[in-house]
């Protein structure tokens, strides 16, 4: 059991929000599955969302634009074309970065509406696979303009109760999920680590074996306000969603 319910604590007034961020191949899906199962065992109603599928505005259009921007003419015609991910964030053309910056504002507006919906409020825990931090890491840099934009975006973004960034070796992550160039993976990892400069509540989970990462995550859960929402053992009729549940626009 993660923790026993404290008699002196009042139950949470809103769903407990947990977010998972990090480079592709860092193990976010694995840890989300493990945490969902663990919370389900405690009788908590868990609602899972995918930021790209359920929150991002015009995600299909954005994926198409990113895909058309890939320089396929640089590849060897005799070599099979590599897999092109839906969200081609590695493309850094200036006009795409400008468009992304505007679209991320719309993403935040939609995120706020979703988190305020009755369907979400009826749950105990909401887990997001990626968050606005992942979007911000795509355009973040050490420039004054990028930092200012990041702070403005974050002022409009609901702060999670626990915001995890799963750190990972870019080389190992690339071996597991070779969707983006390795050079981009290194740059993207550094952007995630630098985000703590403007998002001090980000929790960086060090790269480790799956069990060790899970243990680290559960230790933060035990120290959080979520303990007040865990019912006594054997007293539950809650329903958990064990798969990503899409929301209507």
Secondary structure, DSSP 8 states (H G I E B T S, - for coil): ------TTS---SS-EEEEEE-STTSSHHHHHHHHHHHHHHTT--EEEEEIIIIISTTHHHHHHHHHHTS-GGGS-TTS------SS-TT---HHHHHHHHHHHHHHHHHHHHHHTSHHHHT-SEEEEES-HHHHHHHH--SSHHHHHHHHHHHHTS---SEEEEE---HHHHHHH-TTS-HHHHHHHHHHHHHGGGT-TTEEEE-S--HHHHHHHHHHHHHTSGGGGG---TT--------S------
